[in-house]
Amino acid sequence: MSRRFGTVCQNGYVVRDIEAAMVHWTEVLGVGPFLYVEEAPIQDFHYHGVPSAAKVGIAIAVTGPIQIELIALRDEEPSMWKDFLDAGHEGMQHMSYWTENFDADVARIEADGLVVGQSGWVGSEEGRFVYFESEGRHPGTVMELSEVVGVKRQIFDEIERQSREWDGSEPIRRVG
C-alpha cells in the first residue's frame, strides 16, 4: 500500500489498438468482460492547467481486486496519454487510487510536492480525476487520483459485478 495514496484500485494501459488489447486480455489472460466506450465523455479536461479537447476510447474490466482500464487516443490533442505514446511507450501508464474525499486528498498530495499533469471528470461532476506528474524516469508510474462516488461508483460497481459473473460470453460490451 502506498503511504501517500492508499491501495491501488486500477491499472491503466495506454494502447494503440484498443480492439486488439481487449482481445488479448479476454482470450489470452481470461479477463473480462470489457465495457467499452468508443469515445469517453470526459468533461472539463485540462492538460498542464490548459483546456484540451483530448478524446479517448476506454474499456474497463475487473480482475480480482484490480480494475483494468484500456485507453486509446482518438485525436492528437495534448494529454499525458499522448505524451506516453509519443515517448515510444505502450502499456501500463498509470495506477489509480480512489477517493471519496477528492478535494482534501488532492490538496494533501499537492502539499507533498506532486503536480497535477491533467484533470477532468467523467459521468458527473462528482467523478473527477487528476493525474499527477509522478512518472519521472520510470514509464508507467503515473499516479491517478479518482473520485469514485455517485454515478461513477454505480458504474464501477456494475463493471465489477459483470466481471465477477462473467461466463466467457460477450467479452466486449459496447456502451452508448
N, C-alpha and C positions, 0 to 999 in steps of 0.2 A: 504494500500500500504506500502511496506517495504521502509524505508528511505535508506537502503543500496542497495537493488536490484531492486526496482520498482514494477511493477504489476505482480502477479503470472499468468503465461500463461499455465502451465501444472502441473498436479498432477501425480506422478509416483508411481505405485504399483508393488512391487516385489511379485510374486506369485509362488507357487509350481506347479500348474496346470493351464497353460495359457488357454487351451481349456475350462475348467470349468469356469474360470474367465470371458472369453468372453461371454459364455452362460449366466452367471449371469447378467453381465452388459446389454446385449441386451434383454434378456427375462424378467428379474425382474425389472431392472431400466429403460429399454426402450432407452438406449444409444447405438448408432451405426450409421453406420456400422463400424466394426473394420477392418482396413487394417492391415494384419498380415504377418510378415516376420518371417519364422521359424528360420532363423539364420541371425541376423542383420550384415551388412557388416561394422563392427567397425574396424577402422584402427588406427595404432599408439597408441594403448591403453596402458596406464600406471596406475599402482596402487601404490600409495605412491612413485612415481617417478621411479619405476622399471617396465620395459616392462612386460606385462602379455598377455597371449593368450586367455583371457576370451571370451566366446561366449554366446550370449543370443538370445532368441526369443523375438520379440517386436510386440505388437499390439497397434494401435492408433486409437482413435475416438475422437469426439468433442462433448461436451455438453455445450450449451450457449457459454460463452467466454473462457471456460477451455478445454484444450486438456487432454484426459485421456490416459496414457501410461501404458500398462501392460508389465512386464518384467519377463521372466523365464530363469533361468540358463540352459545352455546346457553342462556345464562341471564343474569341480571343481577348475578351475584356480582362483587365487586371484582377488577379486574385492570387492567394498563396497556392491554390491548386495549380494554376498556370505556371507559377514560379517553379514548383516542384517538377512538373513535366519539362519545362524549358531547361532545367538543370540536368536533364537526361535521366531523371528518375521515373519509376513507375512502381506502384505497390503501396505498402503501408506508409502513409504520410502523417497520420495523427492518431493520438489516443484521446478519447473523450471521457470526461468526468462530468457527472450530472449533479445538478443542484436544484434545490427549491428556494435557496437564498441567494439569487443571482447577483444583485447589486452589492451586497456585503462581501460575497466571495470574490467578485471582480476587484473591488476596492482593496481587499486584503492581498490579493495576488499582485496587483499593480504596486502596492506599497512594498512588496518584497522585491520589486525591480523588474518584473516582466512587463513587456509592452504588447498591447493588442495590435495584431497584424491585420486582422479582418474581423468583421462582425455583421450581424443581421438577425433576422428572425424568420421562423417558418411556422405555419399553422395558425398562429395568432401572436399578438404582441407579447404574450407570456411564454413564447417559445424562442427566446433569444439565445444567441450563441456568440462566443468570441473564440478566436484562435490566437494564442499567444506566440510571439516570436521566440520560440524556445528551441528551434532546430539546430542552430549553430553549425558545427562541423559534423553533425550526425543526422543525415537524412532519415526521415521517418519518425522524428521525435517531437513534432509539433504537439502542443497541448491545447485541447479544446475544452472549454467550459460551456456546458449546455444546460439551459434552464428547461427542466422536464416537469412541467405541471400542466393542468388543464387539458386542452385538446392534444398537445404533444404527448403527454403522459398516456392518454387514452389510445393514441395511435401506436405508441411503443408497446403498450400492454397487449394490444391486438396482434402486433407482429410477433411478440414473444409467444402468445397463445398458439398462433398458427404454426410457428416453428416447432413448438413442443408436440403438437398433434399431427405434424406432417407425416404422411404415409408414402412420400416419394412422388405422388401425382402432382400435376400442375406446378412444376418447380419455379416458374416465373409467373408472377401475378401482376399484371399491369394495372395501375391505379390512375384514374382520372387524368 
